[in-house]
Every structure is written in structure tokens, then in C-alpha cells.
């Protein structure tokens, strides 16, 4: 394995580890717990779940991996804060979306060659990329892994036990 | 820049971004806010600050970058849960430790060649590394960046405004 392939593998392992942990955590919440705020006056768990699903769905287009599966989630979970949407998807629907989006991402990630991870991401121009080659797909992956960890740390607080 | 150097740079950028944000967040808490729990019945902000400082300090030995600066923090912030230590360091002391440890890490990171990031970390044997070369310094860096993001997401909840 070249060190280029190795670095991609390390980054993918890191993503997969956090995504599996997040998936399990959300799936294990009861319907009541999903409606709990992560802390007084803050987002509800279900909102964070939808938010992460929408942000992961958007990675498909940012990374140039094909059309998004659920762009309709943005209006509820990204452009607007919690408690503004009149109706949220049910827990069952959210679990379906989460699984669809994250399964699709993993299968698309597996198709990319190590070289392709070092190509620019699609939210930036060729010109900007030439100036800063660190703004590549790998950087997006690490940034979204951190984003998921950040929110995972929050939703854990709404569980009835543990830290 | 080779893609090996590029991957190290992307991972270091990701670490630096989260570490700077965490450092600013902790420094901006008032003494009173530092004693707040991140959510009812959960860790206090000051405990999380000490915990991250201790875990980052331990990276020096795990990554083979020299002796730890503050191993004494482990007993208070790692081996024991919050509210068990009779006395915690003051906010001023914690800020000093945080700055020392994170400055030292950045300067040691800068000394490592790209190749060295792909060498095994010191918490594992040569034999295990031969079986799984993804268990290298880079993997430790990504894992600790996620760990920091996880706790950063929690302490943000104790601020009086924002999400």
C-alpha cells in the first residue's frame, strides 16, 4: 500500500468509526428521547439527526459523487433552526434516510481512487484549488467527520445514562 | 507537494482548526460558566477542559514526541470522573497548561517528516503495526481531532448564547 492509499484508508476508517457509532446511537434512542433537547433550550436529538443526514447527503454533490438523495431535508434541518418546521419526518423515516445516505456515501467512497481524494471538491473553482491544493475531497471528509463528532458529543448527553 | 505531504497537511489543518476553536471557546468562558455542567448531571466545562488537556498531553508519549508536560492531570481528569477530585486547577492554571501542551504539540508536529506520520504510534508493538499499517501517527491525530470535536460540541452548550 502506498502512503497515499494509506492516508485515504486512515481517513475512511475514522469516518466509518464515527458514522457507525452515530448510527447506533440515533437508532437506540426511543421516540421520547428523540424529542429531548440535548441541553436546556438547545436542539432536540431528532433535529440533530436530520441535520447530520442532510449535511451528509450534501457531501454527494460537494464531492461530485452524484445527485443528492434527500435535498428536501435542507429546509427543515439546515436552513432553519429547530422548532420552526411544522412537521418533521418520523423516526422511522429518518432512520431510512440516514441509512440510505450513509450506505450510498460508503459505496461511492470505495469507488474513488486514492488520487481522486486529492482532487478539488466541487464547491470550489479550479483557480482556487490551484492556489490551495489542501482544499480537496480528503479535507471535506475530515471536516465532515469532525462535524459529526461534534454533534455526536451533544446527542450522547440526552441519553439516560453514560457520558 | 507530494500527495503524502498533502494528506499530512490536510490532517494538520483539521487539527489546528478545531484546537484553535476549542482554545478560544474555553478561554472565553467566565469562571462561573466553567463551573456549569454541559447538560444537567453531566461533566462541568472545567472538567472537559482539563480532560482534553490531559489527553492532548498524552499524545506526546503516544506519538513518541518526548516526555509529557503534565501527567499529573490524568488522576483528576482521565482516571476519575468529574466531582471526585477535592481540588481542580484554577482556570488560569488550566489555560496555562492548555497553551503549553498545544503549543508543544504543534511545534513537534512541524518537526515530523511526512514519512514519520505513517510510522506506527508508540502505544502499539512493531508486530501489530506490521499486521495493520493504518495504526500510525496519522490515525492517532485524526482520532484525537474527533475526540476534541466531540467534547467541543458539548461545552458549546454551556455558553449563554449560540448553538
HADDOCK unambig.tbl for C-alpha pairs under 7 A between the chains (distance, minus, plus):
assign (segid A and resid 3 and name CA) (segid B and resid 4 and name CA) 6.08 0.50 0.50
assign (segid A and resid 4 and name CA) (segid B and resid 3 and name CA) 6.09 0.50 0.50
assign (segid A and resid 4 and name CA) (segid B and resid 4 and name CA) 5.35 0.50 0.50
assign (segid A and resid 6 and name CA) (segid B and resid 134 and name CA) 6.40 0.50 0.50
assign (segid A and resid 7 and name CA) (segid B and resid 7 and name CA) 6.41 0.50 0.50
assign (segid A and resid 10 and name CA) (segid B and resid 134 and name CA) 5.68 0.50 0.50
assign (segid A and resid 10 and name CA) (segid B and resid 139 and name CA) 5.78 0.50 0.50
assign (segid A and resid 14 and name CA) (segid B and resid 142 and name CA) 6.91 0.50 0.50
assign (segid A and resid 14 and name CA) (segid B and resid 143 and name CA) 6.79 0.50 0.50
assign (segid A and resid 39 and name CA) (segid B and resid 39 and name CA) 5.00 0.50 0.50
assign (segid A and resid 39 and name CA) (segid B and resid 157 and name CA) 6.67 0.50 0.50
assign (segid A and resid 42 and name CA) (segid B and resid 163 and name CA) 6.93 0.50 0.50
assign (segid A and resid 134 and name CA) (segid B and resid 6 and name CA) 6.40 0.50 0.50
assign (segid A and resid 134 and name CA) (segid B and resid 10 and name CA) 5.69 0.50 0.50
assign (segid A and resid 139 and name CA) (segid B and resid 10 and name CA) 5.79 0.50 0.50
assign (segid A and resid 142 and name CA) (segid B and resid 14 and name CA) 6.89 0.50 0.50
assign (segid A and resid 143 and name CA) (segid B and resid 14 and name CA) 6.79 0.50 0.50
assign (segid A and resid 146 and name CA) (segid B and resid 146 and name CA) 5.34 0.50 0.50
assign (segid A and resid 146 and name CA) (segid B and resid 149 and name CA) 5.67 0.50 0.50
assign (segid A and resid 149 and name CA) (segid B and resid 146 and name CA) 5.66 0.50 0.50
assign (segid A and resid 149 and name CA) (segid B and resid 149 and name CA) 5.69 0.50 0.50
assign (segid A and resid 149 and name CA) (segid B and resid 150 and name CA) 4.65 0.50 0.50
assign (segid A and resid 150 and name CA) (segid B and resid 149 and name CA) 4.66 0.50 0.50
assign (segid A and resid 150 and name CA) (segid B and resid 150 and name CA) 4.14 0.50 0.50
assign (segid A and resid 150 and name CA) (segid B and resid 151 and name CA) 6.84 0.50 0.50
assign (segid A and resid 150 and name CA) (segid B and resid 152 and name CA) 6.37 0.50 0.50
assign (segid A and resid 150 and name CA) (segid B and resid 153 and name CA) 4.35 0.50 0.50
assign (segid A and resid 151 and name CA) (segid B and resid 150 and name CA) 6.83 0.50 0.50
assign (segid A and resid 151 and name CA) (segid B and resid 153 and name CA) 5.89 0.50 0.50
assign (segid A and resid 152 and name CA) (segid B and resid 150 and name CA) 6.38 0.50 0.50
assign (segid A and resid 153 and name CA) (segid B and resid 150 and name CA) 4.35 0.50 0.50
assign (segid A and resid 153 and name CA) (segid B and resid 151 and name CA) 5.89 0.50 0.50
assign (segid A and resid 153 and name CA) (segid B and resid 153 and name CA) 5.85 0.50 0.50
assign (segid A and resid 153 and name CA) (segid B and resid 154 and name CA) 5.82 0.50 0.50
assign (segid A and resid 154 and name CA) (segid B and resid 153 and name CA) 5.83 0.50 0.50
assign (segid A and resid 154 and name CA) (segid B and resid 154 and name CA) 5.21 0.50 0.50
assign (segid A and resid 157 and name CA) (segid B and resid 39 and name CA) 6.67 0.50 0.50
assign (segid A and resid 163 and name CA) (segid B and resid 42 and name CA) 6.94 0.50 0.50
